[in-house]
Amino acid sequence: MIAAIGIDIVRISRVKPNLRDKVLSPEEITLYDSFGSEVRKQEFLAGRFAIKEALVKAFTGINRAFSFPEMCVLNDESGKPHLEKPVLKGFRVLISLSHEKEYATAFCILETEQS
């Protein structure tokens, strides 16, 4: 059953490098720092910002609060993003991220786990 949803859209050009430590977890900072291109870094940071905004909106629906650096979104082997931290017992977290030219958009669904 769906417990909450969240969505966000970010203009990539508005996300500046000085937001890195305010948005990214330590694991995400390692990935960010590994990118050679400043354009790729900005796209990554904007995408993580959009995902975390969507997550915050969904978490508000279940009365949970987390700071951006507490949340860690990594990609699996196929490139699909997933919430690594925090682990929400009793919930399944589904997220989707998309980039299109100057925008990054993210969608999140929190489902209660079936027992």
Backbone torsions as a table, in degrees:
resi	resn	phi	psi	omega
1	MET	NA	138.5	178.6
2	ILE	-74.2	125.5	179.5
3	ALA	-97.2	-32.4	-177.7
4	ALA	-167.6	157.0	174.8
5	ILE	-133.6	160.9	174.8
6	GLY	-151.4	148.5	179.3
7	ILE	-144.6	149.2	176.3
8	ASP	-154.5	153.3	174.5
9	ILE	-134.3	140.0	-176.4
10	VAL	-132.6	134.2	170.6
11	ARG	-78.5	117.3	-173.6
12	ILE	-55.7	-39.8	-177.1
13	SER	-65.0	-18.8	179.8
14	ARG	-81.4	-14.6	-177.9
15	VAL	-91.7	115.3	-175.3
16	LYS	-102.8	153.6	-178.2
17	PRO	-55.7	-27.6	-178.6
18	ASN	-67.6	-8.4	176.2
19	LEU	-84.6	-9.5	-175.3
20	ARG	-46.2	-54.9	-174.9
21	ASP	-75.2	-18.3	178.6
22	LYS	-85.2	-20.6	-175.1
23	VAL	-108.4	-43.1	-169.4
24	LEU	-91.0	146.0	171.6
25	SER	-77.3	166.3	177.7
26	PRO	-55.6	-39.3	179.2
27	GLU	-65.7	-39.1	179.3
28	GLU	-70.7	-34.2	177.1
29	ILE	-62.3	-39.9	177.3
30	THR	-59.0	-45.3	177.4
31	LEU	-63.6	-48.8	-179.5
32	TYR	-53.9	-48.3	-178.1
33	ASP	-66.8	-19.7	-179.5
34	SER	-80.2	-14.5	-179.2
35	PHE	-77.2	132.9	-179.5
36	GLY	-81.2	-25.2	-175.2
37	SER	-97.2	132.9	176.4
38	GLU	-66.2	-31.7	177.3
39	VAL	-63.9	-44.7	179.3
40	ARG	-64.3	-40.0	177.4
41	LYS	-60.6	-44.4	-178.7
42	GLN	-66.2	-40.6	177.4
43	GLU	-63.2	-43.8	179.4
44	PHE	-61.5	-48.4	-178.7
45	LEU	-62.5	-42.1	178.3
46	ALA	-64.5	-40.8	178.6
47	GLY	-63.9	-43.8	178.6
48	ARG	-66.9	-35.8	176.5
49	PHE	-62.3	-45.9	-179.9
50	ALA	-62.5	-44.7	179.7
51	ILE	-61.2	-45.1	-176.5
52	LYS	-70.0	-33.4	173.8
53	GLU	-63.8	-43.8	178.2
54	ALA	-62.7	-41.1	177.9
55	LEU	-63.9	-43.7	178.7
56	VAL	-59.2	-42.0	178.8
57	LYS	-63.2	-41.2	178.0
58	ALA	-69.4	-43.1	-179.7
59	PHE	-62.0	-34.4	177.7
60	THR	-59.4	-34.3	178.5
61	GLY	-67.1	-18.5	178.7
62	ILE	-116.8	15.3	177.0
63	ASN	58.7	46.0	173.8
64	ARG	-121.9	148.3	178.6
65	ALA	-134.8	133.5	177.4
66	PHE	-139.9	143.7	173.9
67	SER	-78.5	159.7	-179.3
68	PHE	-55.9	-49.1	-178.9
69	PRO	-64.9	-20.2	176.3
70	GLU	-72.0	-23.7	-180.0
71	MET	-90.9	135.2	179.4
72	CYS	-127.1	118.4	178.2
73	VAL	-113.2	116.5	178.3
74	LEU	-115.5	171.8	178.0
75	ASN	-110.2	142.3	176.5
76	ASP	-79.9	-175.1	-176.0
77	GLU	-58.1	-30.8	-178.7
78	SER	-89.7	-1.2	178.8
79	GLY	95.7	-1.1	-179.0
80	LYS	-75.7	128.8	179.1
81	PRO	-72.8	145.8	175.3
82	HIS	-145.7	152.2	178.7
83	LEU	-79.7	112.6	178.9
84	GLU	-83.0	-43.2	178.1
85	LYS	-139.9	145.1	-1.3
86	PRO	-78.9	157.1	172.5
87	VAL	-85.9	120.9	-179.1
88	LEU	-102.4	100.3	179.7
89	LYS	-60.9	132.2	178.9
90	GLY	88.4	-0.7	-179.6
91	PHE	-129.0	146.3	170.2
92	ARG	-107.2	128.4	-177.3
93	VAL	-109.0	120.7	177.8
94	LEU	-113.0	128.2	178.6
95	ILE	-132.3	151.6	176.5
96	SER	-138.6	141.8	-177.8
97	LEU	-132.9	139.0	177.9
98	SER	-142.1	143.5	175.1
99	HIS	-117.6	138.5	175.4
100	GLU	-145.0	110.4	-178.4
101	LYS	48.6	-101.4	-174.1
102	GLU	-100.1	10.9	-176.9
103	TYR	-128.3	149.7	168.4
104	ALA	-122.5	135.2	179.1
105	THR	-131.7	147.6	-178.4
106	ALA	-139.5	149.8	179.0
107	PHE	-135.2	141.5	-178.5
108	CYS	-135.3	137.8	173.4
109	ILE	-125.7	130.7	171.8
110	LEU	-106.2	121.8	178.2
111	GLU	-111.9	143.9	171.3
112	THR	-77.3	138.6	-179.5
113	GLU	-72.6	140.9	176.8
114	GLN	-77.3	134.5	179.0
115	SER	-98.3	NA	NA
